[in-house]
Amino acid sequence: LGLIGTRIDRVRLRRRPVAEGTGARPGGNRYAALVARRPWLFLVAGTAVLAVCAAPALSLRLGHVDAGADRPGSSTRTAYDWIAAADGPGFGKGANGPVVTVIDLSRAHTPADRITTEVTDALRATHGVAAFTPVRASPDGSILVTTLTPATGPQDAATGTLLDTLSDRTLPGALHGTGARAYLTGTVAGQADFRATIGERLPLVIGIVLVLAFLLLLVVFRSLVIPLKAVVLNLLTTAASYGVLVAVFQWGWGDAMLGLSEPVPIESYVPMMMFAIVFGLSMDYEIFLLSRIAEAWHRTGDNRLAVGEGLSATARVISAAALIMTAVFLSFTASPTVVVKMLALGLAISVIVDATVVRLVLVPSAMFLMGRANWWIPRRLDGLLPRVRA
């Protein structure tokens, strides 16, 4: 703009200048008035939509998408299928994800031969173990090693159950009283550990982000109700996007439209990445809408008028921005990589839900119902907070 200067107006799209005003539009005013007349209806309807979308998230299963989900005919998928073809030239599905069992004998007080026998018998009796190599000792005799092949593929839920069984019951039971300790390693075992770590840390990450967002909105808008509402609605948006991912990728609803040949688990790091991105985008829309509402509130002191003015002034801008973001995200669903499809669809759904159901339905209807309580804050707390305006 600095380089172009006034030459930017040489090509005019309008012959008449746009009239100055508050930014509110007739269509936006009519919609705001409609929400104000029936806030309970809009609140219940919007909440029901989010609840339906979020319900599948209750069965969310974190996992790892292996080469079995790659495009049919690709090099990785062809090799995967050949290895997995137990009734043909292959070795079974589990051969694509062998698990190495390492037994530490450094503190063992039982002969290695006896430990070898116990481990062999235990593995042979474990459901889900298709085969395993003979247990052999290292050159210095400090460890024992065997490689086992699960009966199921790396991304199957049964494989994760098998790993839990081996580490929690089978191996500890076989080594009980020997002083030896067993460890599982390999790609599948490493992915299981990573998945467990993500599952443990995700609630902590979400909690920290929510607390920081609450404090920021508390300072900016000087209200306890507004930041609490924003946090709850952003959580609902995230849950709805998770639910859609589960329905499409994990349950297989409409997965053929994305070029998937079978249902897959949700990649373990996708929910955390989605939450960070979605929360940032939704907070952007939230502050944009609330800043206009707060501006009108401080000017008029009328909550109904302020919400209506803020909604009518920002609805078109928020919708246009969301449309652009949705188009960008959906374009990445054409990627041959399943994880990219997963992220792209999840982010697109999040933006659509946030910009429509949340910003245009739930936020205004909730604020219409709460009235002046939207702006409540204890006087003592108000005096302690720094003065910041969005």
SVG drawing of the C-alpha trace seen along z (x, -y; Angstrom):
<svg xmlns="http://www.w3.org/2000/svg" viewBox="-40 -9 70 83">
<polyline fill="none" stroke="black" stroke-width="0.4" points="0.0,0.0 2.9,-2.3 4.3,-1.8 1.0,-2.0 -0.2,-5.1 -3.2,-6.8 -2.9,-4.9 -4.8,-2.1 -8.1,-4.0 -7.5,-4.2 -9.7,-1.1 -13.0,-1.7 -15.5,1.1 -18.1,-1.3 -19.2,-4.5 -20.7,-5.8 -18.9,-5.9 -20.0,-3.6 -21.9,-5.5 -20.3,-5.6 -22.0,-4.0 -21.8,-1.6 -21.1,1.3 -24.5,2.9 -26.4,4.1 -30.2,4.5 -30.0,8.2 -27.8,8.5 -30.2,6.4 -33.2,8.6 -31.3,11.8 -30.3,10.3 -33.9,9.3 -35.0,12.8 -32.5,14.4 -33.5,11.8 -37.2,12.8 -36.5,16.5 -33.2,16.9 -34.1,20.2 -35.1,21.8 -31.7,20.8 -29.8,21.8 -31.4,25.3 -31.1,25.9 -27.5,24.9 -26.6,26.9 -28.4,30.0 -26.4,29.7 -23.1,29.6 -24.1,32.4 -25.0,34.6 -21.7,33.8 -19.7,34.4 -21.3,37.7 -19.0,39.9 -16.0,38.4 -16.9,40.6 -15.5,43.5 -12.4,41.7 -9.5,44.2 -6.0,42.8 -3.7,44.9 -1.3,44.8 -2.3,44.9 -0.1,47.4 0.7,48.1 -2.5,50.3 -4.4,47.0 -2.3,45.7 -3.6,45.3 -4.2,48.7 -1.6,49.3 1.1,47.2 4.4,48.8 3.9,48.7 0.4,50.1 1.4,52.9 4.3,54.0 2.1,53.9 -0.6,56.0 1.9,58.6 3.4,59.0 0.0,59.1 -1.4,61.8 -1.1,64.8 -3.1,67.0 -0.8,66.1 2.8,65.1 2.8,63.1 3.2,63.7 0.0,62.2 -1.1,58.7 1.1,58.6 4.3,59.1 4.0,55.4 4.6,54.5 6.8,57.0 7.4,56.4 10.8,57.1 10.8,58.3 14.0,57.7 14.6,59.3 17.2,57.8 19.1,60.4 21.5,58.0 19.6,58.6 18.3,62.0 18.9,64.7 17.4,67.5 19.3,69.4 18.8,68.0 17.6,71.4 14.7,71.5 13.7,67.9 13.8,68.8 11.5,71.7 9.1,69.6 8.9,66.8 8.5,69.2 5.6,71.0 4.0,67.7 4.2,66.3 2.9,69.5 -0.2,69.3 -0.9,65.6 -3.9,64.9 -3.0,62.6 0.6,63.8 0.8,65.4 4.4,66.4 7.7,65.6 11.3,66.3 13.3,68.6 14.5,66.7 18.2,66.1 20.8,64.6 23.2,61.7 26.9,62.5 27.6,61.5 24.5,63.2 23.1,60.0 19.8,60.0 17.4,62.3 15.7,61.3 12.7,62.6 10.7,61.0 7.0,61.8 4.4,61.3 0.9,60.1 -2.1,61.8 -3.4,58.3 -2.1,55.3 -0.3,52.4 -3.3,50.0 -5.8,52.6 -7.1,52.0 -6.4,55.7 -2.7,55.0 -2.8,52.4 -4.7,54.7 -2.0,57.4 0.8,55.0 -1.0,54.1 -1.5,57.8 2.2,58.6 3.5,55.7 1.0,55.9 0.4,59.7 2.1,62.1 5.8,61.1 5.6,60.0 3.9,63.3 6.5,65.3 9.4,63.5 7.8,63.3 10.4,64.2 13.3,64.3 14.7,60.8 14.6,60.3 12.6,57.5 11.1,57.4 10.7,54.5 8.9,54.1 10.4,52.2 10.0,51.7 7.9,49.3 4.5,50.5 5.6,50.5 7.1,47.0 3.9,45.8 1.9,47.2 4.1,45.4 3.7,42.1 0.0,42.6 -0.2,43.2 1.9,40.0 -0.4,37.9 -3.4,39.3 -2.0,38.3 -0.8,34.9 -3.7,33.8 -6.0,32.9 -3.2,30.9 -2.5,29.0 -6.2,28.2 -6.5,27.1 -3.6,24.7 -4.8,23.2 -8.4,22.8 -7.1,21.1 -4.9,18.7 -7.7,17.8 -10.1,17.3 -7.7,14.9 -7.1,13.0 -10.8,12.5 -11.4,11.6 -8.9,8.8 -10.0,7.6 -13.8,7.6 -13.9,7.3 -16.5,9.9 -16.6,13.4 -19.5,14.6 -18.1,13.8 -14.8,15.7 -16.5,18.7 -19.0,18.8 -16.2,18.5 -14.3,21.4 -17.3,23.7 -18.3,22.9 -14.8,23.4 -14.7,26.8 -18.0,27.7 -16.6,26.7 -13.5,28.9 -15.6,31.8 -17.8,31.5 -14.8,31.6 -13.4,34.6 -16.8,36.3 -16.9,35.8 -13.4,37.2 -14.4,40.3 -17.5,40.8 -15.7,40.3 -12.3,42.0 -12.8,44.4 -16.4,45.5 -16.0,45.2 -19.0,42.9 -18.3,41.5 -14.7,42.4 -14.9,43.5 -15.5,39.9 -12.0,39.2 -10.4,42.1 -10.1,44.3 -10.5,48.1 -11.2,48.9 -11.7,47.2 -8.6,46.1 -7.9,44.9 -7.4,41.2 -3.7,40.4 -2.5,39.8 -1.1,36.3 -4.0,35.0 -6.3,34.1 -3.7,32.0 -2.7,30.2 -6.3,29.6 -7.1,28.2 -4.3,25.7 -5.2,24.4 -9.0,24.5 -8.8,22.8 -6.7,20.0 -9.1,19.5 -12.2,19.6 -10.7,17.1 -10.0,14.8 -13.6,14.9 -14.7,14.6 -12.7,11.5 -13.7,9.9 -17.4,10.4 -17.2,9.5 -15.1,6.4 -17.9,4.9 -20.5,6.0 -18.5,4.6 -18.0,1.3 -21.7,0.9 -22.4,1.9 -20.0,-0.7 -21.6,-3.3 -25.3,-2.5 -25.5,-0.4 -28.2,1.7 -27.2,5.4 -29.9,6.2 -28.9,3.4 -25.2,4.1 -25.5,7.8 -27.7,7.0 -25.4,4.3 -22.3,6.4 -23.8,9.4 -25.2,7.5 -21.9,5.7 -19.6,8.7 -21.8,11.6 -20.9,11.0 -17.1,10.6 -17.0,13.7 -18.9,15.7 -16.6,14.6 -13.4,15.3 -14.8,18.7 -15.7,19.5 -12.1,18.7 -10.6,20.8 -12.9,23.7 -12.1,23.7 -8.4,23.7 -8.6,26.6 -10.9,28.7 -8.5,28.4 -6.0,30.4 -8.4,33.4 -7.2,34.2 -3.8,35.2 -2.9,38.9 -1.7,38.8 -4.4,39.9 -3.2,37.8 -3.3,34.7 -6.9,35.5 -7.7,36.0 -6.3,32.6 -7.8,30.8 -11.4,32.2 -11.2,31.6 -10.1,28.0 -12.7,27.3 -15.5,28.7 -14.3,26.7 -14.3,23.4 -17.7,24.1 -19.2,25.0 -17.5,22.1 -18.5,19.4 -22.1,20.6 -23.5,22.5 -21.3,20.9 -20.8,17.3 -24.1,16.7 -26.4,18.8 -25.1,19.8 -23.1,16.7 -25.9,14.1 -28.7,16.3 -26.8,16.9 -25.9,13.2 -29.5,12.2 -30.7,14.5 -28.1,13.4 -28.8,9.7 -26.8,7.4 -25.3,10.5 -23.0,10.8 -21.0,7.9 -20.9,8.9 -17.6,8.8 -16.9,8.3 -15.9,4.7 -12.8,5.8 -11.6,7.9 -12.4,5.2 -10.2,2.8 -7.3,5.3 -7.4,6.0 -5.3,3.9 -7.1,1.7 -6.9,3.3 -9.2,2.8 -9.5,5.1"/>
</svg>
